[in-house]
């Protein structure tokens, strides 16, 4: 679990920094922060990302 927390911390940026990285209005770049065999683990990371202010989508393939 600590490794997941570490990886999440590496990807967290505040909203101001994110806005500075956008190069074109209307263009989005998506970033995946995890891939899990267990839906429960995906949901745990999802909750952490949401609490950090990120929009979250869980896709199953």
C-alpha positions in Angstrom: 0.0 0.0 0.0 2.9 2.4 0.7 4.1 2.0 -2.9 0.6 3.1 -4.1 0.7 6.1 -1.8 4.2 7.0 -3.1 3.1 6.7 -6.8 0.0 8.8 -6.2 2.1 11.5 -4.5 4.4 11.7 -7.6 1.4 12.4 -9.8 -0.4 15.0 -7.6 -0.2 18.6 -8.9 -2.1 21.6 -7.8 -4.7 23.1 -10.1 -2.6 26.2 -10.9 0.4 24.1 -12.0 -1.9 21.9 -14.2 -3.3 25.0 -15.9 0.2 26.1 -16.8 0.8 22.8 -18.6 -2.2 23.0 -20.9 -0.9 24.1 -24.3 -4.1 24.4 -26.3 -7.6 25.3 -25.2 -10.0 22.3 -25.6 -7.2 19.8 -25.9 -6.9 17.2 -23.1 -4.1 14.8 -22.2 -5.2 11.8 -20.1 -2.9 10.2 -17.5 -3.3 6.7 -16.1 -2.1 6.4 -12.5 -2.8 2.7 -12.0 -3.8 -0.7 -13.3 -5.2 -3.3 -11.0 -6.5 -6.9 -11.1 -8.7 -6.1 -8.1 -11.6 -3.6 -8.5 -11.3 -2.9 -4.8 -7.7 -1.7 -5.2 -8.8 0.5 -8.2 -11.5 2.0 -6.1 -9.1 2.8 -3.2 -6.8 4.7 -5.5 -9.8 6.3 -7.2 -11.0 7.7 -3.8 -7.5 9.1 -3.1 -7.3 10.7 -6.5 -10.8 12.2 -6.0 -9.8 13.6 -2.6 -6.8 15.2 -4.2 -9.1 17.0 -6.7 -8.7 14.8 -9.8 -11.6 13.7 -12.0 -11.6 9.9 -12.0 -12.9 7.3 -14.4 -12.5 3.5 -13.8 -12.4 1.5 -17.1 -12.5 -2.3 -17.1 -11.0 -4.1 -20.1 
